[in-house]
Amino acid sequence: MEVPVLERRKRIVVAITGATGAEIGIRLLQSLRRLNVETHVIISKWAGETIKWETDYTIAAVKALADHAYSPHDLAAPISSGSYHVDGMIVAPCSVRTLAAINAGVCDDLVTRAADVCLKERRRLVLAVRETPFSEIHLRNMLDVTKAGAIIAPPVVGFYTKPSSVEDIVDQMTGRLLDLFGLDAKNFVRWDGMQKDN
């Protein structure tokens, strides 16, 4: 009699950095929990401040949304090693400082080290860069890190969804980020072509 092989849950690292848009990272964690994906969260120092400023969440409440939470200073965490298998990583929001550090290969905290691991192991790395306007330096960093294998996916509003609230906008943004991992959050309206009136 064959013993059934149990499939491991998908495992995704979510890093929240200090750019505006902390709600995006929080909604990702909520959606991934609903999809039964194992999550590993890192909240940078400045993300902690942004969470307090922009949301009604405490840092402890955000960490509780994940299966595992790490200090950004814990370079001995499992996700800092390529031998620890993850299916990828999303940095949302991703500050331009974090973008620059990842592009330069500066692994001075767990966010940048975990991202570096994803690049070197050829795992999916999605950076939801949150800044406007972009300088030439930002654009060069985005191009170079894309050449290294990352995906740049800025949180951009899809107006075709006719959002009626900030929640609708965040759902669409996070749904599109999860699409990049083959995960359907089923929480936003998808474009299906122009509907012509008869």
KEDOKE-246324 format. One record per residue (C-alpha): x, z, y; residue in one letter. Coordinates in pm, 1 decimal, decimal comma. Layout:
% residues N
<<X Z Y> "A">
...
***
This chain:
% residues 198
<<0,0 0,0 0,0> "M">
<<139,4 -103,5 335,5> "E">
<<173,9 162,6 600,2> "V">
<<31,5 34,5 929,3> "P">
<<287,3 6,5 1208,4> "V">
<<165,9 184,6 1517,0> "L">
<<234,5 -2,2 1836,5> "E">
<<401,8 194,5 2110,3> "R">
<<212,4 223,7 2437,5> "R">
<<342,8 7,7 2718,9> "K">
<<585,3 205,8 2931,7> "R">
<<622,3 137,3 3304,6> "I">
<<827,2 310,0 3573,7> "V">
<<652,6 348,4 3910,0> "V">
<<868,1 434,6 4209,3> "A">
<<714,0 527,7 4543,1> "I">
<<948,1 501,2 4841,5> "T">
<<912,5 594,7 5206,2> "G">
<<755,8 277,9 5345,6> "A">
<<396,3 295,9 5460,4> "T">
<<142,1 232,5 5184,9> "G">
<<180,5 534,7 4956,3> "A">
<<-177,8 477,3 4843,3> "E">
<<-62,1 162,5 4662,6> "I">
<<170,0 360,6 4435,4> "G">
<<-97,1 623,4 4378,6> "I">
<<-358,9 362,0 4285,7> "R">
<<-111,0 199,4 4047,0> "L">
<<-66,7 529,2 3865,1> "L">
<<-444,3 574,9 3843,6> "Q">
<<-494,8 222,2 3709,9> "S">
<<-212,4 251,9 3457,7> "L">
<<-358,8 578,1 3328,7> "R">
<<-695,7 407,8 3282,8> "R">
<<-519,9 125,5 3094,4> "L">
<<-343,0 379,1 2865,9> "N">
<<3,9 278,7 2986,2> "V">
<<275,5 544,6 2967,7> "E">
<<402,4 604,3 3320,7> "T">
<<726,3 743,9 3457,7> "H">
<<710,7 821,2 3829,6> "V">
<<984,4 874,5 4086,7> "I">
<<887,7 983,0 4437,8> "I">
<<1164,7 950,1 4694,1> "S">
<<1219,4 1217,2 4958,3> "K">
<<1061,0 1005,5 5231,9> "W">
<<778,7 895,4 5002,9> "A">
<<690,1 1262,8 4977,5> "G">
<<658,0 1278,7 5353,8> "E">
<<454,5 956,0 5364,5> "T">
<<218,9 1084,7 5093,5> "I">
<<154,4 1396,8 5301,9> "K">
<<102,2 1191,8 5619,6> "W">
<<-106,8 903,6 5484,2> "E">
<<-312,6 1054,6 5202,3> "T">
<<-503,5 1364,2 5097,8> "D">
<<-278,0 1404,5 4791,1> "Y">
<<-8,7 1660,9 4738,0> "T">
<<317,1 1550,9 4577,0> "I">
<<228,3 1765,2 4275,1> "A">
<<-107,1 1587,1 4240,1> "A">
<<61,8 1245,5 4246,7> "V">
<<317,6 1355,1 3986,0> "K">
<<29,8 1479,8 3767,5> "A">
<<-108,3 1123,4 3751,3> "L">
<<198,8 1018,1 3548,6> "A">
<<306,6 1103,7 3195,8> "D">
<<657,3 1186,3 3320,7> "H">
<<783,7 1267,1 3670,9> "A">
<<1144,8 1285,4 3784,8> "Y">
<<1338,5 1401,5 4085,3> "S">
<<1496,6 1108,5 4270,9> "P">
<<1828,7 1294,0 4226,5> "H">
<<1804,9 1314,9 3844,2> "D">
<<2050,2 1047,1 3736,6> "L">
<<2047,4 1195,5 3384,5> "A">
<<1678,4 1107,0 3336,6> "A">
<<1599,2 885,9 3034,0> "P">
<<1498,0 592,4 3257,3> "I">
<<1851,7 579,9 3401,1> "S">
<<1976,9 434,3 3072,2> "S">
<<1932,1 84,7 2935,2> "G">
<<1899,0 227,4 2583,8> "S">
<<1570,7 392,6 2686,5> "Y">
<<1317,3 114,3 2650,0> "H">
<<1067,2 51,5 2927,6> "V">
<<853,5 -257,6 2981,7> "D">
<<944,7 -273,6 3348,0> "G">
<<929,2 -108,3 3685,0> "M">
<<722,9 -139,1 4001,2> "I">
<<850,7 -8,6 4334,6> "V">
<<540,4 27,3 4552,0> "A">
<<570,1 52,8 4837,6> "P">
<<931,2 -61,3 4849,7> "C">
<<1114,7 19,8 5171,2> "S">
<<1367,8 -227,9 5306,8> "V">
<<1633,3 40,2 5260,4> "R">
<<1550,0 55,9 4888,7> "T">
<<1543,0 -324,8 4870,1> "L">
<<1890,2 -340,0 5027,2> "A">
<<2030,5 -75,7 4790,7> "A">
<<1887,2 -248,8 4482,2> "I">
<<2021,9 -584,7 4597,7> "N">
<<2367,8 -437,7 4660,4> "A">
<<2371,8 -257,0 4324,0> "G">
<<2403,5 82,2 4493,4> "V">
<<2280,0 329,3 4232,3> "C">
<<2288,0 643,1 4442,7> "D">
<<1950,4 781,9 4330,9> "D">
<<1713,5 743,3 4035,8> "L">
<<1497,5 477,7 4205,1> "V">
<<1789,8 242,3 4258,3> "T">
<<1950,8 325,7 3921,2> "R">
<<1627,2 264,7 3726,0> "A">
<<1581,9 -64,4 3912,6> "A">
<<1941,9 -162,0 3837,1> "D">
<<1879,6 -87,3 3467,7> "V">
<<1576,6 -318,3 3467,8> "C">
<<1783,2 -598,2 3620,9> "L">
<<2077,7 -559,2 3384,1> "K">
<<1851,7 -534,5 3079,1> "E">
<<1645,9 -836,9 3197,9> "R">
<<1328,3 -631,9 3222,6> "R">
<<1053,9 -696,8 3474,7> "R">
<<1122,7 -545,3 3817,8> "L">
<<855,0 -586,2 4085,5> "V">
<<926,4 -486,6 4445,3> "L">
<<623,4 -449,0 4672,8> "A">
<<828,5 -475,2 4992,0> "V">
<<636,8 -323,4 5285,6> "R">
<<770,4 -428,1 5623,8> "E">
<<669,5 -661,3 5905,7> "T">
<<809,5 -869,6 6055,3> "P">
<<1104,1 -944,6 5825,5> "F">
<<1453,6 -984,1 5968,1> "S">
<<1700,9 -1236,6 5830,8> "E">
<<1873,4 -947,4 5651,5> "I">
<<1546,7 -851,9 5475,8> "H">
<<1483,9 -1214,2 5378,7> "L">
<<1838,6 -1258,5 5244,0> "R">
<<1805,1 -938,9 5039,4> "N">
<<1472,1 -1059,0 4898,0> "M">
<<1617,2 -1398,1 4806,2> "L">
<<1928,6 -1250,2 4646,4> "D">
<<1743,5 -988,0 4442,5> "V">
<<1501,0 -1259,5 4327,9> "T">
<<1798,8 -1462,6 4204,9> "K">
<<1906,2 -1150,4 4012,4> "A">
<<1568,1 -1140,3 3834,6> "G">
<<1337,5 -925,4 4046,3> "A">
<<995,8 -1033,6 4167,4> "I">
<<912,9 -977,4 4533,9> "I">
<<539,0 -908,8 4567,6> "A">
<<456,7 -777,9 4915,0> "P">
<<117,9 -606,9 4939,7> "P">
<<-76,4 -884,0 5113,3> "V">
<<-452,3 -886,1 5173,8> "V">
<<-653,2 -1145,4 4981,6> "G">
<<-924,4 -1223,7 5235,9> "F">
<<-1111,8 -1446,5 4989,4> "Y">
<<-1225,8 -1124,0 4818,7> "T">
<<-1412,1 -1034,5 5140,6> "K">
<<-1296,7 -671,1 5127,3> "P">
<<-1535,4 -421,5 5282,4> "S">
<<-1301,2 -120,8 5275,1> "S">
<<-937,0 -18,7 5256,7> "V">
<<-1008,5 80,3 4896,2> "E">
<<-1109,3 -278,9 4816,1> "D">
<<-784,6 -403,0 4971,8> "I">
<<-570,1 -156,1 4777,1> "V">
<<-753,1 -241,4 4452,1> "D">
<<-681,7 -611,1 4500,6> "Q">
<<-315,8 -546,0 4582,6> "M">
<<-258,9 -318,1 4284,7> "T">
<<-453,7 -547,4 4054,2> "G">
<<-224,8 -837,1 4148,7> "R">
<<84,4 -620,2 4088,3> "L">
<<-42,3 -526,7 3741,7> "L">
<<-114,1 -894,5 3666,2> "D">
<<264,7 -942,4 3675,9> "L">
<<286,3 -719,8 3366,7> "F">
<<1,0 -892,3 3183,9> "G">
<<-230,9 -599,9 3260,4> "L">
<<-583,8 -664,2 3385,1> "D">
<<-706,9 -369,7 3591,9> "A">
<<-1051,1 -535,5 3623,3> "K">
<<-1085,1 -379,7 3967,7> "N">
<<-1097,5 -675,9 4203,7> "F">
<<-1265,2 -1012,0 4252,7> "V">
<<-1057,8 -1307,0 4134,5> "R">
<<-1054,2 -1648,1 4297,2> "W">
<<-1244,7 -1899,8 4084,5> "D">
<<-1261,3 -2195,1 4321,5> "G">
<<-1479,0 -2284,7 4615,8> "M">
<<-1849,6 -2246,9 4550,2> "Q">
<<-2031,8 -2533,5 4722,8> "K">
<<-2384,2 -2480,5 4847,5> "D">
<<-2632,4 -2735,2 4712,4> "N">
***
